[in-house]
Amino acid sequence: MLNAIKTFRADETGAVTVDWVVLTAALVGLGLAVMSVVRGGIDDLTGDINNKLTENHTEFTLSSSGG
């Protein structure tokens, strides 16, 4: 029984899978955190662009002058 516990404790066959799961979860969490921070800035910038495009209307007219 003691030998089986020592063998189980020394076995590392699933360690790489656990590492990848933890790393993937960390990357997903980091991506969600970055997305939530960047989203506020993008919404603000989109509003600023929309305001500038709607407030500045320039009309171009063609004049027919005898030349």
N, C-alpha and C positions, 0 to 999 in steps of 0.2 A: 504494500500500500504506500509506504514512504517512497519507494522507488518510482511509482506512478506519479506521485505529486511532484517529485523532482523533474521527471521527464516533461510533465505538463508545464511546469514553470519555465523550463529552458526552451520550450518549443516556440518558435517565432514565425510560423508559416503564415499567419493572418495579420502580422504586424504592418506589412506594407499596405494592405487594403484599408486598415484603420487609419493609417497616416494619410492616404489619399482622400478618405471621407472627411477627415478633419480639415485638411487643406482646402478641399472643394467647398466645404461649408464656410470656411473663413473668407474665401474669395467671393462667394455669393453674398455674404454679409457685408463685405467691404463694398461691393458693387451697389448694393441697395443703399448703403449709407451715402456713397458718392452721388447716386442718382437723386436722393432726397435733398441734398445740399444744392446740387446744380439746378434742379427743377425750379427752385425759387428764383434764381437769377435769370433763367430762360424765360419764365413767365413775365418777369419785370421788363426784360429786354424786348420781348414781343409786344408788350403794351406800349413801350416807348416808340418802337418802330411804327406801330399802328397809329399812334397819335400824330407823329410827324408826317406820315403819308396822308392822313385825312385833313390836316390843317394847312398844308401848303399846296394849294391848287394853282397851277400856272396855266394860263390859256395862251395858245399860240394861234395867231390869226394871220392869214395871208392878205396883204394889201395889194391892190392892183393900182399901181401908179404908172402913169404914162411915161415912158422912158425913152 
